Amino acid sequence: MSQLPTIFLSHGSPMLALRDSPARRFLQDLGSSLGRPRAIVAVSAHWETMGAPGVSLASRPETIHDFGGFPRALFEMRYPAPGAPEAAERAAGLLEAAGIRVGRNAQRGLDHGTWVPLALMYPDADIPVAQLSVVRGADPAEHERIGRALTALRGEGVLVVGSGSLTHNLHEFRGQDLDAPAPHWVDEFAQWMKARLEANDRTALLDYRRGAPFASQNHPTEEHLLPLFVAMGAAGADARARLLHASVEHGILAMDAYAFE
């Protein structure tokens, strides 16, 4: 079986599920270009655990509407994909073999960091999906290590998807239009990340907090960038990033997506 790439997606606002945008159209085409994996392990910024990563073993994961203040139609949406407990248990075993403690969660469903992009990529909801958490307080290097432990999944037909946001400072939202231009501090950060990702400069990337321009302004907290480091690690040490999509929503949300291969 040929190796799959690993993917980092910026999932933006939950309204991505309903509202047309360049990022939405990109995701609608992405599933067919990737092909059909045996299962998906999604690392979502919206599932944080303490002390160790968690895997979801639910065989019928519920659709979690972990947001408020959006149209009723969004709350009525369901993504009834089957769970992937075998892929989740395999991921847990790989993590433990690498000396990484892991929690198992029998009930965790699919939060919007997972189901919103997957509903666009694979609308038939017929590919088994499991979630992997990010670890609150753990740094990019630890998340890259978590990803490295999962490298074998690429050759087993499992697509590892990191779902977060290349930039994510909602405190800067002032009601900007969907197509509002990015301020310089968003654009400069995105361009710095692109250059280092394409060069596979992992030393700089893992220390982005000190080296990237406006890092803390774009990520007051890190949870939305941490899935990128898991996806990067899961592709292997020599994998380079390829930019799949770049756009900005509401001026502050860079919707960039990368494949690591």
C-alpha positions in Angstrom: 0.0 0.0 0.0 1.4 3.4 -1.0 2.0 5.9 1.7 -0.6 8.7 2.2 0.5 12.2 2.9 -0.5 13.8 6.2 -2.6 17.0 6.1 -2.9 20.2 8.0 -6.2 22.1 7.5 -7.4 25.4 8.8 -11.0 24.9 9.7 -11.9 28.5 10.4 -15.4 29.4 11.6 -18.1 26.7 11.9 -19.9 28.7 9.2 -17.5 27.0 6.7 -20.1 24.2 6.7 -22.7 26.5 5.2 -21.2 29.6 3.6 -19.4 29.7 0.3 -15.8 30.8 0.3 -12.5 29.9 -1.4 -11.6 27.7 1.6 -14.9 25.8 1.4 -14.5 25.2 -2.3 -11.0 23.9 -1.8 -12.1 21.4 0.8 -14.9 20.2 -1.4 -12.3 19.2 -4.0 -9.7 17.9 -1.6 -11.2 14.6 -0.8 -11.3 13.4 -4.4 -7.7 14.5 -5.0 -6.5 12.6 -1.9 -8.5 9.5 -2.7 -10.3 7.3 -0.2 -8.3 6.3 2.9 -9.2 3.2 5.0 -9.8 5.4 8.0 -9.0 8.9 9.2 -7.4 9.9 12.5 -8.2 13.6 13.0 -6.2 15.8 15.4 -8.5 18.6 16.4 -7.7 21.8 18.2 -11.1 21.5 19.9 -10.2 18.5 21.9 -7.6 19.3 24.5 -6.5 16.9 27.2 -4.3 17.3 30.2 -1.0 15.5 30.6 -1.2 13.1 27.7 -3.0 12.8 24.3 -6.3 11.0 24.1 -7.8 8.8 21.4 -11.5 8.3 20.8 -12.7 4.7 20.6 -16.4 5.5 19.9 -17.9 3.2 17.3 -20.7 5.6 16.5 -19.3 9.1 17.3 -21.9 11.8 17.8 -21.7 15.1 16.0 -20.6 17.7 18.6 -21.9 21.2 18.2 -19.3 22.9 20.3 -20.1 26.5 19.5 -22.8 29.1 20.0 -24.5 32.0 18.3 -24.8 30.5 14.9 -27.8 29.8 12.6 -30.1 26.9 13.6 -29.2 25.1 10.3 -25.7 24.6 11.6 -26.9 22.9 14.8 -29.1 20.7 12.8 -26.2 19.3 10.7 -25.0 15.8 11.5 -21.9 14.0 10.2 -22.8 10.3 10.9 -19.4 8.8 9.9 -18.7 5.5 11.7 -16.0 5.5 14.3 -12.6 4.0 13.8 -11.8 2.2 17.1 -9.3 -0.2 15.4 -7.3 2.8 13.9 -7.6 4.6 17.3 -6.3 1.6 19.2 -3.5 1.2 16.6 -2.6 4.9 17.2 -2.6 4.4 20.9 -0.3 1.4 20.6 2.1 3.3 18.5 2.2 6.1 21.0 2.8 3.8 23.9 5.5 2.0 22.0 7.2 5.4 21.7 7.0 5.9 25.4 4.1 8.4 25.2 1.3 7.8 27.7 -2.2 7.9 26.1 -5.7 8.1 27.3 -8.6 6.2 25.8 -12.1 7.7 25.6 -15.0 5.5 24.7 -17.5 8.2 24.1 -15.8 11.2 22.5 -17.6 12.3 19.4 -16.5 14.5 16.5 -16.2 18.2 17.3 -16.5 20.9 14.6 -12.7 20.9 14.0 -13.2 17.4 12.6 -16.7 17.2 11.2 -16.9 20.5 9.4 -13.9 19.9 7.1 -14.7 16.2 6.7 -18.3 17.0 5.7 -16.9 19.0 2.8 -14.1 16.5 1.9 -16.1 13.3 2.3 -19.8 14.2 2.3 -21.0 10.6 2.2 -19.7 10.2 5.8 -18.7 6.6 5.0 -15.1 6.6 6.0 -14.4 5.6 9.7 -13.1 8.5 11.8 -11.3 8.7 15.1 -10.1 11.7 17.0 -6.7 12.4 18.7 -6.5 15.2 21.1 -3.9 17.9 21.5 -2.2 18.2 25.0 -2.8 21.4 26.8 0.4 23.0 27.9 2.6 20.7 25.8 4.9 22.5 23.3 5.3 22.1 19.5 8.2 19.7 20.0 6.1 17.4 22.1 3.3 17.4 19.5 5.8 16.8 16.7 7.0 13.8 18.8 3.4 12.6 19.1 3.2 12.8 15.3 6.4 10.9 14.7 5.1 8.0 16.7 2.2 7.7 14.3 4.3 7.6 11.1 3.4 4.0 10.4 -0.2 4.9 9.9 0.6 6.4 6.5 1.5 3.0 5.1 -1.6 1.4 6.5 -4.2 3.4 4.6 -4.9 5.8 7.5 -5.1 9.5 6.7 -3.7 11.7 9.5 -5.4 15.1 9.5 -4.4 18.0 11.7 -7.3 20.5 12.0 -6.6 23.9 13.5 -5.9 27.3 12.0 -2.7 28.9 10.7 -3.7 32.1 12.5 -6.3 32.3 15.3 -6.8 35.4 17.3 -10.5 35.8 17.7 -9.9 38.8 20.1 -9.1 40.8 16.9 -12.5 40.1 15.3 -14.3 43.4 14.8 -17.1 42.2 12.6 -14.9 42.2 9.5 -16.5 41.0 6.2 -15.6 37.5 5.1 -13.4 38.8 2.4 -11.7 41.5 4.4 -8.0 41.8 3.7 -5.4 40.4 6.1 -3.6 42.9 8.3 0.2 42.9 8.0 0.7 40.9 11.1 -1.4 38.0 9.8 0.3 38.1 6.3 3.8 38.2 7.7 3.3 35.3 10.0 1.7 33.2 7.2 4.6 34.0 4.9 7.2 33.1 7.6 5.4 29.8 8.2 5.2 29.0 4.5 9.0 29.6 4.0 10.0 27.4 6.9 7.5 24.7 6.1 8.6 24.4 2.5 12.2 24.3 3.6 11.5 21.7 6.3 13.2 23.9 8.8 11.9 22.1 11.8 14.3 23.8 14.2 12.8 27.2 13.4 9.2 25.9 13.2 9.4 24.2 16.7 10.7 27.5 18.1 8.2 29.6 16.1 7.0 31.4 19.2 10.4 33.2 19.4 11.3 33.3 15.7 8.1 34.0 13.8 6.9 37.6 13.4 3.8 38.4 15.5 3.6 34.8 16.7 1.8 35.6 20.0 -0.5 38.1 18.3 -1.7 35.4 15.8 -1.8 32.7 18.5 -2.5 34.1 22.0 -3.0 30.4 22.9 -1.4 27.6 20.9 -4.1 24.9 20.5 -5.0 25.9 16.9 -1.5 25.5 15.6 -0.5 22.4 17.5 -2.3 20.0 15.0 0.2 21.2 12.4 3.1 19.8 14.3 1.4 16.5 14.8 0.8 16.3 11.0 4.3 17.3 10.3 5.8 14.7 12.6 3.5 12.0 11.3 4.9 12.5 7.8 8.5 11.6 8.9 11.6 13.6 9.5 12.4 14.2 5.8 8.9 15.1 4.6 8.5 18.6 3.2 5.3 20.6 3.2 3.4 21.5 0.1 1.0 24.4 0.2 -2.4 23.2 -0.9 -4.5 26.3 -0.3 -4.1 29.9 1.0 -6.9 32.4 1.8 -8.0 34.6 4.6 -11.4 34.9 6.2 -12.6 37.9 8.2 -9.1 39.4 7.9 -7.7 37.4 10.8 -8.2 33.7 10.0 -5.5 32.4 7.6 -7.1 29.3 6.0 -3.9 27.8 4.7 -3.7 24.0 4.2 -0.6 21.9 3.8 0.2 18.3 2.7 3.3 16.7 4.2 4.8 14.0 1.9 
